[in-house]
Amino acid sequence: MIYLVRHGQTDWNLFKRANGITDTYLNKTGIEQANLQAENLKNVSFDVCFCSPLTRARQFCEIIYKGQVIFDDRLTEICCGDFEGKEENRLMMILFLLALKSGKRGVERFDLFMKRNCDLCDEIMEKHKGKNVLIVTHAANARVVNYCFKGKPKDYNFIKAVASNNEFLIYEN
């Protein structure tokens, strides 16, 4: 089974600011969420764990998993360029979505972001088939990983979250 976990809350999540690759930290709620998730997953024996190298994901991972971790840059959150730290309001999201297509304003192009995440998912399916895999990552990555393991739904919407802070999803491998 593949267990996909989104890290816990940061202050930027709380105040609805785009985190992107800015290295933010879990807040008190995020640490509490990690402790709760550790309890939820305590009876699962993982064969391998992949984690984003960003601090908020690393912090979360260190609380919920005590084994060796593979920190993989492909699980780094999407680069939001000029939008990092900005309030996630309607206008900002429209401009951000336009920049996702073009790569302008320092934003990582969505097709490249999808490729790096899907490449990791393909690798996991090839090398870790039938094993318990833990993936600790971010909101945008969770959307793409969900897409890779479940298929693209008819009403696919990149903006709609598939995993809230501290939420996990499970896929068969």
C-alpha positions as CSV (number, residue, x, y, z in Angstrom):
1,M,0.0,0.0,0.0
2,I,1.0,3.6,-0.6
3,Y,0.3,6.1,2.1
4,L,0.3,9.7,0.9
5,V,0.5,12.2,3.7
6,R,0.4,16.0,3.5
7,H,2.4,17.8,6.1
8,G,0.7,19.6,9.0
9,Q,-0.2,23.2,9.3
10,T,2.2,26.1,9.0
11,D,1.5,29.7,9.8
12,W,1.3,30.4,6.1
13,N,-1.3,27.7,5.7
14,L,-3.2,29.3,8.6
15,F,-3.1,32.8,7.0
16,K,-3.8,31.4,3.5
17,R,-0.4,32.4,2.0
18,A,1.2,30.5,-0.9
19,N,4.1,28.5,0.7
20,G,5.7,27.2,-2.5
21,I,9.4,26.5,-2.0
22,T,9.7,29.0,0.8
23,D,11.1,27.0,3.7
24,T,8.4,27.5,6.3
25,Y,8.0,25.5,9.6
26,L,5.2,23.6,11.2
27,N,3.3,25.7,13.8
28,K,2.0,24.3,17.1
29,T,-1.1,22.9,15.4
30,G,1.1,21.3,12.7
31,I,3.2,19.5,15.3
32,E,0.0,18.3,17.1
33,Q,-1.3,17.1,13.8
34,A,1.9,15.1,13.2
35,N,1.7,13.5,16.7
36,L,-1.9,12.5,15.9
37,Q,-0.9,11.1,12.6
38,A,2.0,9.2,14.2
39,E,-0.6,7.5,16.5
40,N,-2.9,6.7,13.5
41,L,0.0,5.1,11.6
42,K,1.8,3.4,14.5
43,N,0.6,-0.1,13.5
44,V,1.7,0.3,9.9
45,S,5.1,-1.2,9.1
46,F,6.6,0.8,6.2
47,D,9.2,-0.6,3.9
48,V,10.3,2.7,2.5
49,C,9.6,6.4,3.1
50,F,9.9,9.3,0.6
51,C,9.8,12.8,1.8
52,S,10.1,16.4,0.5
53,P,13.3,18.0,1.6
54,L,11.5,21.2,2.7
55,T,11.6,21.7,6.5
56,R,7.8,21.6,7.1
57,A,7.6,18.1,5.5
58,R,10.8,16.9,7.1
59,Q,9.5,18.0,10.6
60,F,6.3,16.2,10.0
61,C,8.0,13.1,8.7
62,E,10.4,12.9,11.6
63,I,7.5,12.8,14.0
64,I,5.4,10.1,12.1
65,Y,8.2,7.9,10.9
66,K,11.4,6.7,12.7
67,G,13.2,4.8,10.0
68,Q,15.5,5.8,7.2
69,V,14.0,8.5,4.9
70,I,14.7,9.2,1.2
71,F,14.5,13.0,0.8
72,D,13.6,13.4,-2.9
73,D,13.6,16.8,-4.6
74,R,10.7,15.7,-6.8
75,L,8.5,16.0,-3.8
76,T,9.4,19.6,-3.2
77,E,6.3,21.9,-3.5
78,I,5.7,23.7,-6.7
79,C,7.7,26.9,-7.0
80,C,5.2,29.8,-6.8
81,G,7.7,32.4,-7.9
82,D,6.4,36.0,-7.3
83,F,3.3,34.6,-5.6
84,E,5.2,33.0,-2.7
85,G,4.0,34.5,0.6
86,K,1.1,36.3,-1.1
87,E,-2.4,35.9,0.2
88,E,-4.4,33.2,-1.7
89,N,-7.3,35.3,-3.0
90,R,-9.3,35.0,-6.2
91,L,-7.2,37.5,-8.2
92,M,-3.9,35.9,-7.0
93,M,-5.1,32.5,-8.0
94,I,-6.1,33.5,-11.5
95,L,-2.8,35.2,-12.1
96,F,-1.0,32.1,-10.6
97,L,-2.9,29.7,-12.8
98,L,-1.9,31.7,-15.9
99,A,1.7,31.7,-14.8
100,L,1.6,27.9,-14.2
101,K,1.0,27.5,-18.0
102,S,3.8,29.8,-19.1
103,G,6.4,29.6,-16.3
104,K,6.4,33.4,-16.1
105,R,6.9,35.4,-12.9
106,G,9.3,32.7,-11.6
107,V,6.5,30.1,-11.4
108,E,7.4,26.5,-12.2
109,R,5.5,25.3,-15.3
110,F,2.8,22.9,-14.4
111,D,3.8,20.3,-17.0
112,L,7.3,20.1,-15.6
113,F,5.9,19.9,-12.0
114,M,3.6,17.1,-13.1
115,K,6.4,15.2,-14.8
116,R,8.7,15.2,-11.8
117,N,6.0,14.0,-9.5
118,C,4.7,11.3,-12.0
119,D,8.3,10.1,-12.6
120,L,8.6,9.5,-8.9
121,C,5.3,7.7,-8.8
122,D,6.3,5.5,-11.7
123,E,9.6,4.7,-9.9
124,I,7.7,3.7,-6.7
125,M,5.4,1.4,-8.7
126,E,8.4,-0.2,-10.4
127,K,10.7,-0.6,-7.5
128,H,8.4,-0.9,-4.5
129,K,5.4,-2.9,-5.9
130,G,3.6,-4.7,-3.1
131,K,5.4,-2.9,-0.3
132,N,4.2,-0.4,2.2
133,V,5.4,3.0,1.0
134,L,5.0,6.3,2.9
135,I,5.1,9.6,1.0
136,V,5.2,12.9,2.9
137,T,4.8,15.9,0.8
138,H,2.8,19.1,0.1
139,A,-0.7,20.1,-1.2
140,A,0.1,20.5,-4.9
141,N,2.2,17.3,-4.9
142,A,-0.6,15.4,-3.3
143,R,-2.9,16.5,-6.1
144,V,-0.5,15.1,-8.7
145,V,0.4,11.9,-6.8
146,N,-3.4,11.3,-6.4
147,Y,-3.8,11.9,-10.1
148,C,-0.9,9.4,-10.9
149,F,-2.3,6.6,-8.6
150,K,-6.0,7.1,-9.2
151,G,-6.2,8.5,-12.7
152,K,-7.4,12.0,-13.7
153,P,-11.0,12.5,-12.8
154,K,-13.3,14.0,-15.4
155,D,-13.7,17.2,-13.3
156,Y,-10.0,17.5,-12.5
157,N,-9.3,20.8,-10.8
158,F,-5.7,21.6,-9.8
159,I,-6.8,24.2,-7.3
160,K,-9.1,21.8,-5.3
161,A,-7.2,20.1,-2.5
162,V,-7.2,16.3,-2.3
163,A,-5.5,16.2,1.1
164,S,-5.9,18.8,3.9
165,N,-3.0,19.4,6.3
166,N,-2.2,16.2,8.1
167,E,-4.6,14.1,5.9
168,F,-3.5,10.8,4.4
169,L,-4.7,8.9,1.4
170,I,-4.1,5.2,0.7
171,Y,-3.5,3.6,-2.7
172,E,-2.9,0.0,-3.7
173,N,0.4,-0.8,-5.4
